[in-house]
């Protein structure tokens, strides 16, 4: 299902930004184990950037999103000015060195652990861009080349997936052991670079789950199979669970699968989930998906307000 994100939903996000904070709190309080937990804390700084380094054909209305380690912009983070953490340079024709260039003007917005750099004007077509995202202990290089046009449509992907699960012993993600679930999907496509797409995995039904929960997000690859993960402790895996996939592109367009995939983690048996009616208004799960992606959508709306 493709959500209509350009008018009513974006407007509602402007009127209710507090909802993003509420959703973050729901995720923090959920009994579902967080995906990607690590035994050792990662270096303090950025951990991922979009557009991907080396990406070609980036749409001219794209922004830069940098994900930082958990809590980086919270009260226990380093307390650095977000605007000082990123530099974007315009360097010339595609393929030229980007050690130096003309600084791109724009504004910075922070939502949860994501920093967004939103240029004041569209990016130049067929132009090399570079720069850096910084932190106290680590930094990431920015580098991509634009195409000739702005984004025109949401991403698309095959909604058929396969699911497998296996019992695992104690580990970083499951201190007392449990079940590791793999959700496998084909590569998504878009009118922008495939590497700027992200797959989103939502847990929609599970014992003790009060609301849909974003449990994993994985960079899309232009070919091959995409693997997303979900970890369930023994109690959570005792009952069937359901998941739903979505894909978001580099300017905040979201495409959601119109079905839930449900399965028994212990027996590894899949069964028919619910078909979700397409809607253009934020009702039920689509509303929560929209809020979970509010980081992207509010930035897009803010950028339009500067034009």
N, C-alpha and C positions, 0 to 999 in steps of 0.2 A: 504494500500500500504506500502510495506517495502522499506525504503530508503537505497540505497547503500552508506554506510558511512565510509568504511574502506580505500578508496584510494583517488579518485578524490575529494570528498567533503571535507575530512579532509585536503587534500593538499590545497584546495582553502581557507579553514579557516585559515591555517597558513599564506597564502599570503594576507589575508584581515581581520585581527582581528578588524580593525576599523569598520567593518560592524556591529559587535555586539553593539558598542557604538551608531551607527546610529539607529539601531533598537530600542534600549532603548529610544532614543530621540523621535522616532516616537510614541512609546507607551505613552510617557509622554505628547506629544502634541495632541494625539487623543482625539476627543470629547466624546468618549465612557467612561462612568464612571468606575473608577478602582474598581475591585472586591476586597472585603475584607477590604475596608476602615473602619477605626475605629474612634469612637468619641473621645476616649482617646488614647494617644500615649502608645504603649506597653513598658515594661521595656527595657532598652538599652542592647542588647546582642543577643545571638542565640535564634531562635524560632523553629527550626526543624532540624533534623539530619537523614541522611541515611548512612549506613544501619540502620534500625530501632532498637531501644534498644530491646534486646532479640531475634533478628532475627537468625534463624538457617540456615544452608546450604548456607551461603554467598559465592559467587564465589571467587576463589583465586585471580582473577585479579580485584576485586572491589577496589574502592577508597572510601574515606569518604567525603560526602558533607554536609556542615552546612549552613543553611540559616539564615541570620541575619536580624534584623529589617531594614526597608527601609532606605537607605541613610547611613548605618553604615560605609561603606568604602568610602563614598564621602567626599567632602571638609568640610561638617558640622558634620561629624561623630566624634567619640572620638579620632581618629588619632593613635590608637594603632597598633603595628606591627602585621600584620596578622599571621606571623609565630609563634608568642607567644600565640596565641589564642587557639591552639589545641594541645593536647597530645594524642598519640595513643600508647597503651601498648600491648605487646604479653604476655599472662598470663599463658599458659599451656593448658591442655586438656579441651575440652568443658565442661562447667559447673562449673569450679573451680572459686574461688573468684578472682576478678581482682582489689583488692585494691592496689596491687603493681605488677610490671612486668618489662619486658625488653622494653625500648623505641624502637619504630619502626622508622627507618630513612626514610625520604621522603622530598618532597618539597611542598610548599603551593602556590596555585594560587587563585586569586580573580577575579571574573567577576560579575559586578553589585553587588547584595547583597549576593552572594553565595561564600563561601570559600571551596576550594577543597584541601584535603590532599591526595597526590598521593605517595604511598610507592615506595621506590627505587627498590624493588624486589617484586615478587608475595607473597601474604600472605601464611602462612603455612597452609596446609590442616588440617581439624578437630582440630582447635585450637581456644581457647577463646581469644578474644580481648576486651580491655576496654580503658577507657581514659576519657577525658573531653574536651568540647568546652566552651570557656570562654567569658565573656563580663564584662563591668563595673558594671552592676546591676543584671545580671542573668547568669546562666551557665546550660549546659546540660551534662548529663552523656552519654558516649559511651559504648556500650556493645553488642557484637554479636559473633556468632560462625561460622567459615568457614565450607564449605563442603569439597569435595575431588577433585573438578575440576574447571577449568576456565569456563567463560561464553561461550556458543557455538552457541546461536541463539537469535534473537530478541524476544521480548514479543509478545503475541497474545491476541486478545480479540474479542468478538462478536460485530460486527459493528452496530447491531440493537440497537437503543436507543429510549427513549420516552421523550417528552418535555412537560412541563406544565408551565403556566404563570399566575400570579395574580397581580392585581393592589394593590399597597401598598401606605400608606401615608408617610409623611416625616420621615426620619430616618438617621442613620449614613451613609449608602451607597447612599441614594437618599435624599438630604436635602429638595428638593421640591416635593418629591414623584415620583412615576413612576410605573414600572413593574419589578417584581422579577421573573426571569425565572429559572426553575430547569431543568437540563439535567441529565437523569438517564441512567446508563449503567451497564452491568453485570461486575463481577470481571474479571480482566485480569490474565494471567498466564505466567510463564517464567521458565527457568531452574535454576534461582536463587530464593531467597525468594520472595513471593508475596508482602510482606510489603515493599520491596525496589523498587517497581514499582510506578510510578506517572502517573496519568491521566492528560492530558493537554487539555484544551478547548480553541479553537481558534474561534473568531468571524471573519467570512470571508466576510460577506456582511451585510451592514447596511448603513442607510442614513448618509452621511458625513464621512464614513470610507474610508481612502485612501489606506490602506494595511491591510492584515490579522493581527489580534491582539490577543496575548495570554491574556485571561481574567480570567482564573482560572486554578489552578493546585492542585490536590487532591491526597493524599496517597491512594494507592490501598489497598483493604482488600481481604483476601483470599477467602471470601465467602460473599454473599449478594450483594446488589445493591450499586453502587457508585453514589454519588450525586455531581454534579458540578453546579455552580451558575453564573448567568449573571444578571446585573442590567442595566435597560434602563430607561432614563427619558421619559417624555411624547412625546417629539419630536422624539426621537430615535425609540420609539415603534410605531410610526404612519405608518411606512412602514415595509414590511416583512424583516426578517433578516435570515441569514444562519450561521451555526456553523459547525465545524469539530473537531473530536476527534483524539487524539494521545496518545500513551503510551510510556514511556521511562523507560529502566531498569537501574540497578545499575552501568553499565559500558558504558552507552551512546547509546545503541542500541535503535532505534526509529521505532515504527510501527504506521503508520497513517491510519485512515479510508480512503477508496477510494471513499467516497461519502460525499457531503454536506447535512446536514439536515436543511431544510428551514421551516419557520413557521411565522404566523402572531401573534405577541405577544398579541394583543388586543383581537382577536377572538379565540386565542388558536387553530388555524387550521394549520395543517402541510400540506406541499405539496412537490412534488418531487424536489430535488436539482440536482446539476450536479454530474455526475460520473466523477471521476478524473483518467485519464489514468496513469498507473504505469510507473514510469521513474526511471532511474538510475543516471540521471544527475540533478543538482540543477536548475530546471526551475520553474518559477512562485512560487506558494504557497510552494512547497517542499523546495525551496531555503530559503524562509523566515522562515519556520519551522526549517531548519537546523541552520540558524543564531540564532534563538531564543534559540536553544539548544547548541549554541557554547560553553557555559560554560562547558558542559559535553564533547563535542567532542574534543576541543582543549586540555583539560586535558588528555584525553585518548591518543591523538597523542604525547603529551609531554612525557607521561609515557613510551610509546614505544621507544621514542628516547633515553631514559636512559638505555635501556636494552642492 
